[in-house]
Amino acid sequence: MQTLEAIRHDWALDEIEAVYTLPLPELVFRAQTVHRAHHDPLLVQGCALLSVKTGGCAEDCAYCPQSSRYETGVARGPLMSVDETLAAAEAARAGGATRFCMGAAWRSAPRGAQFERVLEMVRGVRALGLEACCTLGMLSAVQAQSLAEAGLTAYNHNLDTSPEFYGTIITTRTYEDRLETLALVRDAGITVCCGGIIGMGEALSDRLGLLAQLAGQDPHPESVPINVLVRIAGTPLSDAEPLDPLELVRMIATARILMPRSIVRLSAGRLSLSDEAQALCFLAGASSIFIGDRLLTTGNPETERDRELLDRLGMRLRTKPVAA
């Protein structure tokens, strides 16, 4: 079992299962104890996520409305201008965000003028005093180094699920492809943002397998987003069974115990959660939310609604970035 002194990277699946399946009061208590040892339990980081290039992706991720393979009503758009992006970043900062994330629907980040524009976006976001995060698909070593030199704080590249279930969800990119990109990001000196999605029809063993992959990284990902599937009409997972919110609480609590220093992020799917479920997620060790009413192409609670909830809980948004 996790102690407050130990940071481990060798968690076995049976150990992870023993944590995940604890009686919920015991699990949340242990997670909150670890959380308090490494984080301020009353602070939540506000992040904003902007789709800087929407739709037309060649991949077949079964959850994604931006895939060109599905009819979801998401229109394909060009890469945004730097000025548009920085205007959105300024608005996010004014709304309480200290981290600004830019997502582009690419299988791999392109070379040339478009990538240079992204680098300019990164430099501009950092100049605003915000953490800058990107998710652009797979990278080359040269691209990862260029992003690092531009000042990128974090690169998001989720594993999504376990290696065993992955092929059920995605066939156009391998698990090894994802791990290779994560290694390039780490080698370039950029912090890693890596998590997954639950509620896609996976078994408990797949959730445990995802956690094992994340907790086995050395160092652990600095940022671990836990997403709940947003069921989008036109995608293969549009009819997936709704997730029991307590499973999300268990996932967050287990991630907190396995990766004590990481920021566990309550990410996509919050519109499906009650205030009480969100409160349990914070108790379980989540310390980050996306603010603003859109996450790439899906809905998200409005910023004022989030502020009201945090006020009721006696919690507040961070006023300064977490990372330098």
Phi and psi in degrees as a GROMACS rama.xvg file:
@    title "Ramachandran Plot"
@    xaxis  label "Phi"
@    yaxis  label "Psi"
@TYPE xy
-61.3709  133.987  GLN-2
-109.17  165.494  THR-3
-68.3769  -20.2389  LEU-4
-87.8198  -25.9996  GLU-5
-92.9356  131.186  ALA-6
-114.859  111.706  ILE-7
-110.465  153.861  ARG-8
-130.145  15.0252  HIS-9
-123.876  33.6513  ASP-10
-66.8572  127.48  TRP-11
-85.4043  155.235  ALA-12
-59.6739  -38.2135  LEU-13
-69.2355  -31.1372  ASP-14
-67.5157  -41.8042  GLU-15
-65.0803  -41.4669  ILE-16
-62.6736  -38.4733  GLU-17
-63.1843  -34.5528  ALA-18
-72.5922  -51.6984  VAL-19
-57.6063  -35.7113  TYR-20
-96.5354  9.80464  THR-21
-56.7632  153.568  LEU-22
-52.0684  136.222  PRO-23
-55.0013  -44.0523  LEU-24
-58.8938  -39.4907  PRO-25
-68.4107  -41.6555  GLU-26
-61.6883  -48.6003  LEU-27
-65.5965  -38.6655  VAL-28
-60.6009  -47.4497  PHE-29
-64.7048  -40.8  ARG-30
-64.0697  -43.4283  ALA-31
-65.4291  -34.9454  GLN-32
-63.5706  -46.041  THR-33
-64.4389  -42.0204  VAL-34
-58.3478  -47.0866  HIS-35
-65.7216  -26.245  ARG-36
-72.4435  -20.8573  ALA-37
-125.35  -12.5779  HIS-38
-143.188  159.05  HIS-39
-80.3967  115.52  ASP-40
-70.5523  -8.62503  PRO-41
-100.974  -2.15476  LEU-42
-108.318  139.401  LEU-43
-128.509  132.758  VAL-44
-84.0208  130.702  GLN-45
-91.3202  125.456  GLY-46
-120.128  151.448  CYS-47
-121.082  143.977  ALA-48
-126.598  121.597  LEU-49
-119.343  132.38  LEU-50
-82.3476  104.248  SER-51
-86.5856  -14.3095  VAL-52
-149.557  112.859  LYS-53
-108.369  137.825  THR-54
73.1081  172.351  GLY-55
76.3551  16.867  GLY-56
-74.1283  138.938  CYS-57
-80.0695  -9.50744  ALA-58
-80.186  166.259  GLU-59
-116.17  30.9011  ASP-60
-52.8787  120.705  CYS-61
-67.7583  -14.2219  ALA-62
-97.0331  -8.70945  TYR-63
-99.6924  121.669  CYS-64
-74.7173  -6.55667  PRO-65
-92.6911  -1.06392  GLN-66
-68.6786  136.036  SER-67
-71.0705  -8.26146  SER-68
-84.5578  -12.6788  ARG-69
-120.272  149.604  TYR-70
-95.9395  97.4701  GLU-71
-120.196  -2.96973  THR-72
83.9836  3.06371  GLY-73
-85.7237  117.888  VAL-74
-78.9362  142.931  ALA-75
-76.5145  133.265  ARG-76
-130.733  158.009  GLY-77
-78.5642  170.211  PRO-78
-63.145  130.722  LEU-79
-64.4561  161.161  MET-80
-78.0247  161.81  SER-81
-62.9919  -42.0076  VAL-82
-62.3965  -42.8875  ASP-83
-61.8128  -42.9713  GLU-84
-64.5613  -44.9565  THR-85
-70.8428  -29.2397  LEU-86
-64.6238  -41.3131  ALA-87
-65.7189  -37.4808  ALA-88
-65.1789  -40.837  ALA-89
-63.2093  -41.1154  GLU-90
-64.6141  -38.7255  ALA-91
-64.8264  -41.3804  ALA-92
-61.9208  -42.4376  ARG-93
-63.765  -27.4279  ALA-94
-85.3669  -1.05224  GLY-95
109.593  2.25106  GLY-96
-77.5185  141.681  ALA-97
-116.195  -0.65094  THR-98
-135.2  129.874  ARG-99
-120.467  120.793  PHE-100
-109.759  134.628  CYS-101
-118.589  122.435  MET-102
-115.235  136.641  GLY-103
-128.697  133.132  ALA-104
-81.3636  73.0615  ALA-105
-121.78  146.226  TRP-106
-71.429  -42.6897  ARG-107
-135.293  144.01  SER-108
-61.6755  132.454  ALA-109
-75.5996  161.58  PRO-110
-95.8869  165.75  ARG-111
92.3121  -148.568  GLY-112
-61.6472  -38.0765  ALA-113
-65.0002  -41.6879  GLN-114
-67.7292  -38.1256  PHE-115
-61.6454  -34.9306  GLU-116
-66.5605  -39.9098  ARG-117
-61.9796  -41.7412  VAL-118
-59.8957  -38.7509  LEU-119
-66.3817  -37.8426  GLU-120
-59.1555  -45.5638  MET-121
-60.5185  -46.9249  VAL-122
-60.9495  -38.995  ARG-123
-67.7777  -40.7376  GLY-124
-64.2808  -42.6972  VAL-125
-64.9097  -35.2104  ARG-126
-64.898  -21.7146  ALA-127
-81.6529  -1.70467  LEU-128
84.3971  16.3365  GLY-129
-102.932  151.542  LEU-130
-67.3949  143.538  GLU-131
-118.051  126.371  ALA-132
-125.806  143.001  CYS-133
-129.122  150.43  CYS-134
-134.581  109.269  THR-135
-125.876  8.39908  LEU-136
91.5806  -157.305  GLY-137
-71.8518  149.731  MET-138
-123.908  157.338  LEU-139
-92.0435  166.849  SER-140
-61.9314  -38.2703  ALA-141
-65.2897  -41.6797  VAL-142
-65.8689  -41.375  GLN-143
-60.9544  -42.0713  ALA-144
-66.3791  -38.4643  GLN-145
-64.6196  -39.6861  SER-146
-64.6782  -39.58  LEU-147
-62.8546  -43.5949  ALA-148
-66.7499  -28.3199  GLU-149
-75.7933  -11.5734  ALA-150
101.986  14.0811  GLY-151
-58.5949  130.546  LEU-152
-77.6906  -46.8269  THR-153
-147.287  150.113  ALA-154
-119.081  126.105  TYR-155
-93.4078  126.427  ASN-156
-152.15  94.0114  HIS-157
-76.4244  148.242  ASN-158
-83.7437  -18.3593  LEU-159
74.6855  -52.9675  ASP-160
-158.908  -165.159  THR-161
-75.0753  159.456  SER-162
-57.9773  -33.8776  PRO-163
-71.3358  -35.3638  GLU-164
-92.2683  -14.3988  PHE-165
-54.506  -44.6124  TYR-166
-65.2387  -18.4467  GLY-167
-73.581  -25.1249  THR-168
-101.08  -35.6621  ILE-169
-141.449  132.848  ILE-170
-118.882  -8.28617  THR-171
-94.8337  -1.29549  THR-172
-151.847  135.963  ARG-173
-87.8091  163.943  THR-174
-61.2607  -37.9659  TYR-175
-64.6299  -35.4991  GLU-176
-57.5349  -43.8305  ASP-177
-66.1583  -43.9852  ARG-178
-64.0253  -35.4828  LEU-179
-64.7699  -43.2163  GLU-180
-62.7459  -41.9581  THR-181
-60.0654  -39.7959  LEU-182
-65.3818  -39.9031  ALA-183
-65.0893  -40.7235  LEU-184
-61.6609  -47.26  VAL-185
-61.8174  -44.2791  ARG-186
-62.4302  -30.1715  ASP-187
-79.0357  -8.0934  ALA-188
88.0883  15.4257  GLY-189
-93.367  140.004  ILE-190
-70.7588  152.424  THR-191
-100.149  131.098  VAL-192
-114.312  110.148  CYS-193
-149.387  124.952  CYS-194
-150.848  -139.523  GLY-195
-166.652  -171.747  GLY-196
-125.359  136.055  ILE-197
-119.102  157.427  ILE-198
97.1233  16.1727  GLY-199
-96.2502  11.1444  MET-200
95.2155  8.07471  GLY-201
-72.4329  157.641  GLU-202
-86.3557  167.033  ALA-203
-54.9709  -39.8158  LEU-204
-60.0453  -29.5853  SER-205
-74.0468  -37.0909  ASP-206
-64.3315  -41.8587  ARG-207
-64.8989  -39.1321  LEU-208
-64.6947  -39.3099  GLY-209
-62.1376  -47.3533  LEU-210
-60.765  -37.4015  LEU-211
-64.2812  -40.5529  ALA-212
-63.4261  -42.8241  GLN-213
-68.8644  -48.0009  LEU-214
-72.8573  -16.0423  ALA-215
-81.866  -11.1175  GLY-216
-73.5791  141.824  GLN-217
-130.463  106.729  ASP-218
-74.8047  167.148  PRO-219
-62.3239  153.787  HIS-220
-55.8599  133.563  PRO-221
-66.0957  -24.4192  GLU-222
-132.988  126.846  SER-223
-126.559  93.069  VAL-224
-77.1878  130.079  PRO-225
-109.672  114.226  ILE-226
-106.917  143.649  ASN-227
-100.028  134.238  VAL-228
-52.5752  128.627  LEU-229
-97.1632  113.367  VAL-230
-78.5503  116.398  ARG-231
-112.74  126.523  ILE-232
-56.9248  134.162  ALA-233
100.294  -17.3336  GLY-234
-91.3672  156.544  THR-235
-60.9358  -20.4783  PRO-236
-101.063  17.0692  LEU-237
-63.2489  -26.2139  SER-238
-105.239  19.3295  ASP-239
-62.4918  149.149  ALA-240
-65.9951  138.52  GLU-241
-59.5171  146.035  PRO-242
-83.6244  137.329  LEU-243
-66.4831  119.716  ASP-244
-56.4583  -27.2112  PRO-245
-67.2689  -23.8912  LEU-246
-68.3419  -35.371  GLU-247
-64.1902  -43.6701  LEU-248
-58.6963  -44.9726  VAL-249
-61.9661  -40.8799  ARG-250
-64.2146  -45.2732  MET-251
-65.0055  -45.3056  ILE-252
-62.3308  -40.9878  ALA-253
-67.9359  -41.9485  THR-254
-59.686  -41.1348  ALA-255
-61.6678  -42.0533  ARG-256
-69.9385  -40.5292  ILE-257
-72.3757  -33.346  LEU-258
-127.506  75.1948  MET-259
-59.494  -35.5848  PRO-260
-89.8703  -13.3717  ARG-261
-69.0688  152.485  SER-262
-87.4365  115.791  ILE-263
-90.0778  122.921  VAL-264
-107.874  121.59  ARG-265
-76.5952  106.095  LEU-266
-111.19  -124.392  SER-267
-64.8121  151.549  ALA-268
96.9431  6.88899  GLY-269
-68.0106  -22.0075  ARG-270
-63.1466  -21.9578  LEU-271
-86.5102  -2.55882  SER-272
-103.373  142.736  LEU-273
-75.607  166.176  SER-274
-59.205  -38.3972  ASP-275
-65.1759  -39.4701  GLU-276
-65.8276  -40.4956  ALA-277
-63.7964  -40.0214  GLN-278
-60.3393  -41.2529  ALA-279
-63.3913  -36.7445  LEU-280
-63.2916  -40.4853  CYS-281
-65.5487  -41.4646  PHE-282
-61.3345  -33.0078  LEU-283
-78.1144  -7.45608  ALA-284
119.784  3.39778  GLY-285
-71.6356  136.646  ALA-286
-139.57  33.5467  SER-287
-158.672  140.508  SER-288
-137.032  156.55  ILE-289
-86.5508  132.133  PHE-290
-109.579  157.7  ILE-291
102.221  155.869  GLY-292
-87.9016  4.84644  ASP-293
-134.835  142.504  ARG-294
-121.1  102.126  LEU-295
55.5739  -93.0488  LEU-296
-122.456  6.07515  THR-297
-116.034  162.643  THR-298
-75.1749  162.018  GLY-299
-154.509  151.105  ASN-300
-57.3339  146.326  PRO-301
-69.2483  151.49  GLU-302
-57.8883  -43.256  THR-303
-64.4092  -35.2608  GLU-304
-63.7096  -39.8258  ARG-305
-65.6059  -42.6494  ASP-306
-61.407  -39.9248  ARG-307
-63.4595  -41.6886  GLU-308
-64.1999  -46.6849  LEU-309
-62.1985  -39.1339  LEU-310
-59.5745  -44.3431  ASP-311
-63.2972  -30.9884  ARG-312
-87.1954  -4.55312  LEU-313
72.8957  24.3459  GLY-314
-112.747  170.504  MET-315
-151.993  159.539  ARG-316
-75.4025  143.961  LEU-317
-60.6459  146.237  ARG-318
-102.937  -9.69997  THR-319
-129.511  150.749  LYS-320
-58.164  154.564  PRO-321
-80.4237  -43.9138  VAL-322
-95.1818  153.554  ALA-323
